[in-house]
Amino acid sequence: MDLRQHIRNIPDFPEPGILFRDITPLLQHPGAFAHAVDGIARRFSSVEFDAIVGVESRGFVFAAPLAYQLQIPLIPVRKEGKLPFETNSITYALEYGSDTVEVHVDAIDKGQSILIVDDLLATGGTARATAALVERCGGRVAGVGVVIELETLGGRRALEGYRVESLVAY
């Protein structure tokens, strides 16, 4: 199945000059959605990992069914101030400013192997920060799985040293 047929291009969103890749049609097509979740599972079938980190917010959409399918824990990584319990956090640079991601302090065990799942890899900033957060918590990153990769933005360079798998590249 060609997942590109289920990804809508929205020009000039959220601002002029940006071509937004909308996964809503993919989510509305059960076969395409299953193909995406199964595709990430297949790409990492030879890799051992103990839990899946889903990155807010669209990463949750793919991480949750994958964790269910594999019967392993799901760990949410969220933007600052969204988690109700004590957190570990990391702040990272954006093109203009910074952002922070957090995880509960008891979410990742020392030595635990983690697969990071998100919907999209662009510049790699959020994925790199999430990997650093996993490691700061004592975990080990088994890989990063995404549905869409925007190759021209160079996100893989930010993730050098990590296994990165994408299902669709633009």
Buried (B, 14 or more C-beta within 10 A) or exposed (E): EEBBEBBEEEEEEEEEEEEEBEBEEBBEBEEBBEBBBBBBBEBBEEEEBBBBBBBBEBBBBBBBBBBEEBEBBBBBBBBEEEBEEEBBBBEBEEEEEEBBBBBBEEBBBEEBBBBBBBBBBBBBBBBBBBBBBBBEBEBBBBBBBBBBBBEEBEBBEBBEEBBBBBBBEB
